[in-house]
Amino acid sequence: MIKAWHGINWPNRISLMRLLMVPPFVVLLMKQQQWGPARYMAMAIFFIMAVSDFLDGILARRLNVRTRLGAILDPLADKVLIICSAVLLSLPGSSPPGAQLSDWIVVAIVGKDLWVIIGFLVIYLVTDRFLVRPSVAGKACTVAQLVMVLLVLLAPDLNALRAGLGSQVADWMSWIVAGMCALAVLSYTRMGLVFVGHEGKPLEEGGGKSS
């Protein structure tokens, strides 16, 4: 285990640690209504994971250690964190008072990620190559989702400052995230079609017919 840990670079170690922090974060979200400090502890862990998301990218560029493992681990950690957060924050038993996410935003987030994963598989089947390349819209969508989760967790404190403030801010951010998900889907679809157009392999003789 120790040898395996030393065999990967620091950006990938950070991505792995981010994945390992998801279970305690999920447990704290599920306990926040029964135990007051759980929400603040969940926010602290979420903040650490969000900062580490930017840190591993900076380290990869500075150290020039971009790897295929890192290209997969980094978005995987983001997707696991965001999907778990969105689902739990849409449930009555694990969402902060007055700031429950709507079902439709969960559908938008999960649907966007499913679209990207299916596109990834289709591109591999068509080209025999992997395309792991984040787009500007995809990165912006990830940032918006992280901000939305943090605002939902902060909603009770913002509501204490002014009645309904936190709930309104979380609702506005949900609409922004929905728009960013749509832009990300369009961006990744265009990127995939361009890549397939350049790299797609022809059908073998007898393997299909032209129309």
ChimeraX attribute file (.defattr): number of C-alpha atoms within 10 A of each C-alpha:
attribute: neighborCount
match mode: 1-to-1
recipient: residues
	/A:1	6
	/A:2	6
	/A:3	7
	/A:4	7
	/A:5	12
	/A:6	10
	/A:7	10
	/A:8	13
	/A:9	16
	/A:10	17
	/A:11	26
	/A:12	24
	/A:13	17
	/A:14	22
	/A:15	25
	/A:16	17
	/A:17	14
	/A:18	24
	/A:19	19
	/A:20	12
	/A:21	17
	/A:22	21
	/A:23	13
	/A:24	13
	/A:25	22
	/A:26	16
	/A:27	13
	/A:28	22
	/A:29	26
	/A:30	20
	/A:31	17
	/A:32	20
	/A:33	17
	/A:34	11
	/A:35	11
	/A:36	10
	/A:37	12
	/A:38	18
	/A:39	22
	/A:40	15
	/A:41	16
	/A:42	23
	/A:43	19
	/A:44	14
	/A:45	17
	/A:46	22
	/A:47	15
	/A:48	13
	/A:49	24
	/A:50	18
	/A:51	10
	/A:52	17
	/A:53	20
	/A:54	13
	/A:55	14
	/A:56	19
	/A:57	19
	/A:58	13
	/A:59	17
	/A:60	17
	/A:61	11
	/A:62	10
	/A:63	11
	/A:64	9
	/A:65	15
	/A:66	16
	/A:67	14
	/A:68	10
	/A:69	10
	/A:70	23
	/A:71	16
	/A:72	14
	/A:73	20
	/A:74	21
	/A:75	18
	/A:76	15
	/A:77	21
	/A:78	20
	/A:79	17
	/A:80	13
	/A:81	22
	/A:82	21
	/A:83	17
	/A:84	17
	/A:85	24
	/A:86	25
	/A:87	19
	/A:88	19
	/A:89	24
	/A:90	19
	/A:91	15
	/A:92	14
	/A:93	16
	/A:94	22
	/A:95	24
	/A:96	22
	/A:97	16
	/A:98	16
	/A:99	24
	/A:100	22
	/A:101	25
	/A:102	15
	/A:103	13
	/A:104	12
	/A:105	19
	/A:106	22
	/A:107	15
	/A:108	18
	/A:109	23
	/A:110	19
	/A:111	15
	/A:112	21
	/A:113	17
	/A:114	12
	/A:115	13
	/A:116	17
	/A:117	12
	/A:118	11
	/A:119	17
	/A:120	17
	/A:121	14
	/A:122	15
	/A:123	20
	/A:124	15
	/A:125	13
	/A:126	14
	/A:127	17
	/A:128	13
	/A:129	15
	/A:130	13
	/A:131	17
	/A:132	11
	/A:133	13
	/A:134	14
	/A:135	13
	/A:136	13
	/A:137	18
	/A:138	21
	/A:139	14
	/A:140	16
	/A:141	23
	/A:142	21
	/A:143	17
	/A:144	19
	/A:145	25
	/A:146	21
	/A:147	18
	/A:148	24
	/A:149	21
	/A:150	19
	/A:151	22
	/A:152	28
	/A:153	25
	/A:154	20
	/A:155	24
	/A:156	20
	/A:157	13
	/A:158	18
	/A:159	18
	/A:160	11
	/A:161	11
	/A:162	10
	/A:163	11
	/A:164	15
	/A:165	16
	/A:166	23
	/A:167	23
	/A:168	17
	/A:169	18
	/A:170	24
	/A:171	20
	/A:172	12
	/A:173	19
	/A:174	25
	/A:175	13
	/A:176	15
	/A:177	24
	/A:178	21
	/A:179	13
	/A:180	24
	/A:181	26
	/A:182	17
	/A:183	18
	/A:184	24
	/A:185	19
	/A:186	15
	/A:187	16
	/A:188	22
	/A:189	15
	/A:190	12
	/A:191	16
	/A:192	18
	/A:193	14
	/A:194	12
	/A:195	15
	/A:196	18
	/A:197	11
	/A:198	9
	/A:199	14
	/A:200	17
	/A:201	12
	/A:202	10
	/A:203	11
	/A:204	7
	/A:205	7
	/A:206	6
	/A:207	7
	/A:208	9
	/A:209	7
	/A:210	4
	/A:211	3
